[in-house]
Amino acid sequence: MANTRSAAKQARASERRRVRNRTVKSRLHTMERKFLDLATAKKASEATEALRALSSALDKAAKTQVVTKNLANRKKSRLAARLKTATAA
């Protein structure tokens, strides 16, 4: 329980951020799973579109500090490599 008005306000803001971050992260996980399913099914064009959408979502999440910039870049790099090997094989 917050002891001051400012602490109460901070607690409310923190709860709003927690809910927003959870929603964004859930969406990112869903998009990543969709991409991986398409990549393993060797649907190159659909997987490329899914990767493009996921990269954009990761960048937006990093911009609003839901995830770190390094995490977003690392995931984009690894998923692009996964797409390259899946379509080449």
N, C-alpha and C positions, 0 to 999 in steps of 0.2 A: 504494500500500500504506500502510495506517495505521501510524503510529509508536507510538501509545499505545493502551491499552485503551479509553479513552473515545472516541478517534478511530475505532477499529474498530466500536464500538457505534453511533456516529453514522453510519458508512458503511452498516451494516446497516439502520438505521432509514430512512436516505435511500433505499436500494434498495426497501424495502417501500413507501414513499410514492410513489416513481417508478412502480412497477407499479400501485398503486391509482389514481393520477392518470391513467395511460395508459388503464386500463380505463374509468374514468368518462368521459374525454374521447372515447373511441371510441364509447361508448354515446350520448353527446350528439350526435356527428356522425351516427350512424345514425338517431337520432330526428329530427334536423333534416332529413335527406334524405327520410325517410318523409313528414314534414309537407309539404315542398316538392313532392314528387310528388303528394300528394293535393290540394294547393292548385292546382297547374297543371292537374290533371285536373278541377277544379271540383267536387270532392266536398266540399261545404261542411260537412256534419255530421261526416263522418269527419275532415276537416282540423281542425275545431274541437276535437274530442276529442284529436287528436294534439298540437295546440298546448297544450292544457291539461296533458297529460302532460309535454311538453317544458318548459313553464314551471316545473312542479314540479321536474323533474330539474335544471334550471338553478339554481333557488333552492337546492336541496340541495347542488349542487356549489359554489356560492358560499359557502354556510354553512361548508363544510369547507375552503374556500380552495383548491379545485382550480382554479377560475376566479375572476376578480375579480368583485366585486359589480357594478361598472359594465359589464363585459362581459355579464353575465347580463341586466341591465336593458336594455342596448342591443339585444341579440339578441331579447329578448321584444318590445320595442317594434317593431322592424323586421319581425319575423315576423307580428305582429298586423296591421300595416299591409299586409303582403303578402296576408294572408288577406282583409282588407277589400276590397282592390282586385280580388282574384281572384274573390270571390263577387259583387261588384257588377257586374263586366263580363260 
